Amino acid sequence: MKRQDFAYQLPEDLIASAPLENRTDSRLMVIDPSQPIMHKHVSDLPSMIQPGDVVVANNSRVFPARLFGAKASGGRIEVMIERLLSDNQVRAFVKASKSPKEGAVLSMDGGFELTITGRDGDLFLLESDPAIRILDMAEAHGHIPLPPYIKREDTDADKKRYQTVFAKDAGAVAAPTAGLHMDESLIEAIKAQGATWCEVTLHVGAGTFNPVRVDDLSEHEMHGEWYNISDDVVATIQSAKAEGRRVIAIGTTTMRCLEGSAAANGGQIRAGSDETSIFITPGYQFNVVDVLFTNFHLPESTLLMLVSAFGGFDRLMAAYQEAVREQYRFFSYGDACLITRDPEASHAS
């Protein structure tokens, strides 16, 4: 398939620039191959949970990964951290009028310095003084990395709302946005339905914002993302799969974690930490996830390709057209979908 196959027209006023007052107020489109599309609300989600379901969420914590500073010449620069490599080393995008060279020292707002030590493709490798912990500097002086389609500066409110209520280990530079719809009472209601709540970690990288620039999808390269799955979560999922119970992924990042692990290990997820650069497009054979709770995604994006592979290309593209007609709110702070896997989708051309 080609990149253009995943284009759709979206009025700009349907892009959600801020969250609703309550996390669970968002609308929910239910997409199931066995029935017509239904229009619900996220607060209705527990009623669609079955006893024995395993619900898996990504507990990665977003940190303020967008930093500003200046080159020695005085020219302003923006550093968007893509990955924390160690306490004093990061991999990042650097935006400047003229690309800085290896060895350049960047004077960052907040009074610390970062030195460019090399390149990794289109990314820069940066290092601070060993006495400086970059995460601490980011927490004190950085900005929440709102997606580029949100045309405003970040606010103090975003520090809370562009973060899930179950976030734990800092490392993500973009929120696992499906989880933004969850609050503590909704999670408890899901458990009360007889479901098991599990958490994995996948640190979402800045590459999630990168557009697909090639027409032939086989030529697109994904940035790798670090993930961790515990022994307990693997055992819980394997038991559910063996007994025919559903595995529900909260978000595409959870999907990438679970399916990436399975794809790397002969179809069976494995405990431990690793990196995945899995690129899921129509025709992919899913191994783990049966139901996906997710937001609405950008035209021609890798995430739209993923959900089209999962729910069926024709069905998902038609659902997006209906979402536009029904005035759903799109993208990170927008509304949600609950998609049941189409068993025929893996046979798509």
C-alpha positions as a printed Julia matrix, in Angstrom:
349×3 Matrix{Float64}:
   0.0     0.0    0.0
   1.04    3.6   -0.55
   1.21    6.51   1.89
  -1.54    8.33  -0.02
  -3.97    5.46   0.66
  -4.15    6.73   4.24
  -5.04   10.34   3.44
  -8.28   11.91   4.61
  -9.61   15.45   4.85
  -9.86   16.87   8.37
 -11.28   20.32   9.12
  -8.83   22.19  11.33
 -11.51   22.98  13.9
 -11.79   19.26  14.74
  -8.18   19.14  16.03
  -8.44   19.21  19.82
  -6.05   21.85  21.17
  -6.92   21.25  24.83
  -8.43   18.43  26.9
 -12.01   18.35  28.11
 -12.66   19.19  31.75
 -12.91   15.53  32.8
 -10.78   12.75  31.34
 -13.71   10.4   30.78
 -15.97   12.98  29.07
 -14.59   12.22  25.6
 -16.74   10.48  23.03
 -16.02    6.87  22.09
 -16.57    5.34  18.66
 -17.0     1.56  18.88
 -15.73   -0.22  15.76
 -16.43   -3.95  15.57
 -16.52   -6.09  12.39
 -19.63   -7.91  13.7
 -21.85   -4.82  14.07
 -22.48   -1.27  12.84
 -20.47    1.59  14.35
 -21.76    2.73  17.75
 -21.33    6.16  19.32
 -20.67    6.1   23.07
 -18.59    7.94  25.67
 -15.37    6.86  27.37
 -17.34    6.62  30.61
 -19.24    3.72  28.95
 -16.06    1.68  28.48
 -16.47   -0.52  31.6
 -19.83   -1.77  30.3
 -17.99   -3.2   27.28
 -15.43   -5.06  29.38
 -15.96   -8.8   29.8
 -14.99  -10.92  32.84
 -11.56  -12.39  32.21
 -10.36   -9.6   29.91
  -6.75   -8.53  30.37
  -6.42   -4.76  29.97
  -2.85   -3.6   29.34
  -1.72    0.04  29.59
   1.59    1.87  29.06
   2.79    3.5   32.3
   5.61    5.53  30.76
   5.91    9.04  32.19
   6.34   12.08  29.95
   9.08   14.49  30.97
   9.57   18.1   29.77
  11.78   17.1   26.83
  11.68   20.4   24.92
  14.61   22.63  25.89
  15.76   26.01  24.62
  19.17   27.63  24.55
  21.78   29.28  22.35
  24.88   28.46  20.34
  28.18   30.19  21.05
  27.31   32.6   18.22
  24.19   33.64  20.11
  21.78   32.0   17.68
  18.8    30.44  19.43
  18.32   26.67  19.34
  15.66   24.18  20.37
  16.59   20.73  21.66
  13.89   18.05  21.54
  15.16   15.05  23.48
  14.31   11.78  21.75
  15.91    9.39  24.23
  17.62    9.56  27.61
  20.74    7.42  27.1
  22.17    7.9   30.6
  22.06   10.49  33.38
  24.18   12.89  31.34
  23.75   11.71  27.73
  20.77   12.12  25.39
  19.85   11.67  21.76
  17.88   14.62  20.4
  16.62   16.64  17.49
  18.27   20.06  17.38
  16.53   22.89  15.59
  18.76   25.83  14.63
  19.19   28.3   11.77
  22.45   26.49  10.94
  23.1    22.93  12.06
  25.69   22.86  14.89
  28.88   20.82  14.49
  30.36   18.08  16.65
  32.09   19.63  19.64
  29.78   22.65  19.74
  28.72   23.7   23.23
  25.1    24.77  23.66
  24.25   27.13  26.52
  20.83   26.02  27.72
  18.2    28.12  29.44
  18.54   27.3   33.14
  22.29   27.77  33.21
  23.68   24.4   32.1
  25.56   23.32  28.98
  25.2    20.48  26.49
  28.04   19.43  24.2
  27.38   17.81  20.82
  29.42   14.6   20.75
  28.2    13.08  17.48
  25.3    12.22  15.19
  22.94    9.28  14.88
  21.23    9.75  11.54
  19.09   12.87  11.77
  19.56   12.97  15.54
  22.32   14.56  17.63
  24.15   13.0   20.57
  24.52   15.46  23.45
  26.3    15.24  26.78
  26.31   17.32  29.94
  28.94   17.66  32.65
  28.94   14.39  34.68
  27.73   16.35  37.71
  24.63   17.48  35.79
  21.69   15.11  35.48
  19.9    16.08  32.28
  16.52   14.75  33.43
  16.68   17.03  36.47
  17.48   20.01  34.22
  14.59   19.11  31.93
  12.18   18.79  34.85
  13.25   22.22  36.13
  13.61   24.16  32.88
  12.04   22.16  30.05
   8.68   22.38  28.34
   6.06   19.68  27.84
   6.54   18.5   24.23
   3.03   19.08  22.9
   2.52   17.66  19.4
   3.23   20.09  16.54
  -0.44   20.23  15.5
  -1.35   21.89  18.82
  -0.69   25.5   17.87
  -0.06   26.98  21.3
   2.6    27.03  23.97
   2.46   24.47  26.78
   0.94   25.55  30.1
   1.12   24.36  33.7
  -2.18   22.53  33.09
  -0.49   20.39  30.42
   1.98   19.05  33.0
  -0.96   17.23  34.57
  -3.26   16.54  31.65
  -0.6    15.47  29.11
   0.21   12.67  31.54
  -1.69    9.5   32.47
  -2.85    9.02  36.07
  -0.85    5.76  36.18
   2.44    7.17  34.8
   5.53    5.89  36.64
   9.03    5.9   35.1
  10.08    9.06  33.22
  11.37    8.49  29.71
   8.63    9.33  27.21
   8.77   12.5   25.13
   5.2    12.05  23.93
   2.24   10.86  25.97
   0.66    7.44  25.43
  -2.46    9.44  24.66
  -5.14    6.76  24.85
  -4.35    6.53  28.55
  -5.14   10.22  29.0
  -8.84    9.24  28.95
  -8.48    7.12  32.08
  -8.99    8.27  35.65
  -8.79    6.23  38.85
 -12.54    5.63  39.04
 -12.71    4.35  35.44
  -9.82    1.95  36.09
 -11.57    0.65  39.23
 -14.79    0.21  37.24
 -12.88   -1.83  34.63
 -11.49   -4.07  37.36
 -14.97   -4.41  38.9
 -16.15   -5.97  35.63
 -13.8    -8.89  36.29
 -10.89   -7.69  34.17
  -7.22   -7.83  35.09
  -5.37   -4.5   34.8
  -1.71   -4.81  33.71
   0.97   -2.27  32.9
   3.96   -2.32  30.58
   6.44    0.45  29.78
   7.31    1.8   26.35
   9.09    5.15  26.28
   7.5     6.98  23.37
  10.13    8.75  21.27
   9.97   12.01  19.34
   9.95    9.92  16.18
   6.25    9.37  16.81
   5.74   12.89  15.39
   7.76   12.15  12.24
   5.66   12.07   9.08
   5.97    9.27   6.54
   7.91   10.94   3.72
   8.11    8.03   1.26
   5.32    6.79  -0.97
   6.37    3.15  -0.7
   5.73    2.09   2.89
   8.42   -0.6    2.71
  11.0     2.22   2.52
   9.9     3.93   5.76
  12.18    3.49   8.77
  10.8     3.71  12.31
  12.82    5.06  15.22
  13.35    2.37  17.87
  11.63    2.7   21.25
  12.69    1.06  24.53
  10.16   -1.15  26.31
   9.91   -3.42  29.33
   7.46   -6.24  30.09
   7.47   -7.98  33.47
   7.3   -11.73  34.08
   3.89  -11.32  35.75
   2.4    -9.5   32.77
   3.73  -12.12  30.35
   2.22  -14.92  32.47
  -1.13  -13.13  32.71
  -1.31  -12.57  28.95
  -0.17  -16.08  28.06
  -2.82  -17.55  30.37
  -5.52  -15.37  28.77
  -4.47  -16.34  25.23
  -4.42  -20.04  26.14
  -7.95  -19.77  27.57
  -9.4   -17.69  24.74
  -9.82  -14.53  26.85
  -9.36  -11.11  25.3
  -6.27   -8.92  25.57
  -7.18   -5.22  25.35
  -4.41   -2.72  24.61
  -4.82    0.81  25.91
  -3.16    2.71  23.07
  -0.97    2.08  20.08
   2.18    2.3   22.24
   0.96   -0.67  24.3
   0.16   -2.43  21.02
   3.67   -1.76  19.71
   5.18   -3.05  22.96
   3.22   -6.32  22.98
   3.27   -7.04  19.26
   6.89   -5.9   18.94
   7.96   -8.36  21.62
   5.95  -11.17  20.02
   7.27  -10.42  16.53
  10.84  -10.6   17.85
  10.25  -13.92  19.62
   8.44  -16.17  17.17
   4.94  -14.94  17.99
   5.23  -15.23  21.8
   5.77  -12.23  24.03
   8.78  -12.43  26.3
   9.58  -10.71  29.58
  12.4    -8.21  29.84
  13.63   -5.02  28.22
  14.33   -4.53  24.54
  13.85   -2.06  21.73
  11.22   -2.23  19.01
  11.0    -0.46  15.69
   8.02   -2.52  14.52
   6.05   -0.92  11.67
   2.54   -2.39  11.48
   0.7    -1.99   8.18
  -2.28   -3.82   6.59
  -1.45   -7.48   6.12
   0.34   -7.79   9.49
  -0.52  -10.95  11.46
  -1.4    -9.92  15.03
  -0.23  -12.28  17.78
  -1.38  -10.76  21.07
  -3.97   -7.98  21.0
  -7.69   -8.59  20.43
  -9.14   -5.13  21.16
  -7.52   -1.7   20.9
  -8.59    1.46  22.74
  -7.02    4.42  20.94
  -7.37    8.02  19.79
  -7.97    9.25  16.24
  -4.69    9.58  14.34
  -3.17   11.9   11.75
  -3.66   11.36   8.0
  -0.88    9.32   6.39
   0.63    8.51   9.8
   2.17    5.24  10.94
  -0.48    5.06  13.68
  -3.34    5.29  11.2
  -1.65    2.5    9.25
  -1.49    0.43  12.45
  -5.18    0.82  13.32
  -6.13    0.12   9.68
  -4.15   -3.11   9.86
  -5.94   -4.03  13.07
  -9.54   -3.15  12.3
  -9.53   -3.52   8.52
  -8.46   -0.82   6.08
 -11.84   -0.14   4.44
 -13.69   -0.22   7.78
 -11.27    2.15   9.52
 -11.07    4.67   6.71
 -14.89    4.71   6.52
 -15.05    5.12  10.32
 -12.75    8.15  10.11
 -15.04    9.71   7.5
 -17.97    9.14   9.86
 -15.99   10.64  12.74
 -15.48   13.81  10.68
 -19.19   13.96   9.8
 -20.12   13.43  13.46
 -17.71   16.16  14.62
 -15.47   13.97  16.76
 -12.41   15.68  18.27
  -9.13   14.41  16.8
  -5.58   13.58  17.96
  -3.89   13.67  21.38
  -6.48   15.65  23.37
  -9.36   14.36  21.27
 -11.92   11.56  21.37
 -11.34    7.8   21.32
 -12.15    4.57  19.48
 -12.6     1.02  20.72
 -11.59   -1.28  17.86
 -12.1    -5.04  17.81
  -9.58   -6.85  15.62
 -10.87   -7.9   12.22
  -9.87  -11.56  11.79
  -9.79  -11.0    8.02
  -7.62   -7.88   8.2
  -4.37   -9.83   8.3
  -5.23  -11.17   4.85
  -5.49   -7.67   3.33
  -3.41   -6.93   0.28
